[in-house]
Amino acid sequence: MMQKRDRNRVMTEITVPHLLRLANEHGCSVSQEQAATFLNQDGHAYEMWKHMMQAGEEFITSSLLDGESLGTREFRLAQSHDFCARQ
């Protein structure tokens, strides 16, 4: 159980700054304590972390594909898949 609690704490620490930025962009005033409390409820931190990882993956994929020929794209995608498989 300790490992899951540590994982949840880390996800909360990673996502708090993003939640604060999003709240600020929408004109909401949220403290770090309020953000952490919200994220620690009902798996919100994990859900937000999953969305952040998906957005990062989509950004990396689109960056690899922008302005390259099809052959280069295929080569870079193969490289990225090889890299991910090694992780």
C-alpha positions as CSV (number, residue, x, y, z in Angstrom):
1,M,0.0,0.0,0.0
2,M,2.9,2.3,0.7
3,Q,3.9,2.2,-3.0
4,K,0.5,3.3,-4.2
5,R,0.4,6.1,-1.7
6,D,3.8,7.3,-2.8
7,R,2.7,7.1,-6.5
8,N,-0.4,9.2,-5.7
9,R,1.7,11.8,-3.8
10,V,4.1,12.1,-6.8
11,M,1.2,12.4,-9.3
12,T,-0.3,15.1,-7.1
13,E,3.0,17.0,-6.9
14,I,3.4,16.9,-10.7
15,T,-0.2,17.9,-11.4
16,V,-0.7,20.8,-8.9
17,P,1.3,23.4,-10.9
18,H,-0.7,22.5,-14.0
19,L,-4.0,22.7,-12.2
20,L,-3.0,26.1,-10.7
21,R,-2.1,27.4,-14.2
22,L,-5.4,26.1,-15.7
23,A,-7.4,27.7,-12.9
24,N,-5.5,31.0,-13.3
25,E,-6.2,31.0,-17.1
26,H,-9.9,30.6,-16.3
27,G,-9.9,33.4,-13.8
28,C,-10.2,31.1,-10.7
29,S,-8.3,31.7,-7.5
30,V,-7.1,28.4,-6.2
31,S,-4.4,27.8,-3.5
32,Q,-1.9,25.0,-3.6
33,E,-3.6,23.3,-0.7
34,Q,-7.0,23.5,-2.4
35,A,-5.5,22.1,-5.6
36,A,-3.7,19.2,-3.8
37,T,-6.9,18.4,-1.8
38,F,-8.9,18.2,-5.1
39,L,-6.3,16.1,-6.8
40,N,-6.1,13.7,-3.9
41,Q,-9.9,13.0,-4.2
42,D,-11.4,10.3,-6.3
43,G,-8.3,9.7,-8.4
44,H,-8.3,13.2,-10.0
45,A,-4.5,13.3,-9.9
46,Y,-4.2,10.1,-11.8
47,E,-6.8,11.2,-14.4
48,M,-5.1,14.5,-14.9
49,W,-1.7,12.8,-15.2
50,K,-3.0,10.4,-17.8
51,H,-4.3,13.4,-19.9
52,M,-0.9,15.2,-19.5
53,M,0.9,12.1,-20.7
54,Q,-1.4,11.7,-23.7
55,A,-1.0,15.4,-24.6
56,G,2.8,15.0,-24.4
57,E,2.7,11.9,-26.6
58,E,0.5,13.7,-29.2
59,F,2.8,16.7,-29.2
60,I,5.9,14.6,-29.7
61,T,4.3,12.6,-32.4
62,S,3.1,15.7,-34.3
63,S,6.5,17.3,-33.9
64,L,8.2,14.3,-35.4
65,L,5.7,14.4,-38.4
66,D,5.8,18.1,-39.1
67,G,7.6,19.1,-42.3
68,E,9.2,15.8,-43.1
69,S,9.0,13.5,-46.1
70,L,7.1,10.3,-45.7
71,G,10.3,8.2,-45.6
72,T,11.8,10.4,-42.9
73,R,8.5,10.2,-40.9
74,E,8.5,6.5,-41.1
75,F,12.1,6.3,-40.0
76,R,11.6,8.7,-37.1
77,L,8.4,6.9,-36.0
78,A,10.3,3.6,-36.0
79,Q,13.0,5.2,-33.9
80,S,10.5,6.5,-31.4
81,H,8.8,3.1,-31.2
82,D,12.2,1.5,-30.6
83,F,13.0,4.0,-27.9
84,C,9.7,3.4,-26.2
85,A,10.1,-0.3,-26.3
86,R,13.4,-0.1,-24.6
87,Q,12.0,1.9,-21.7
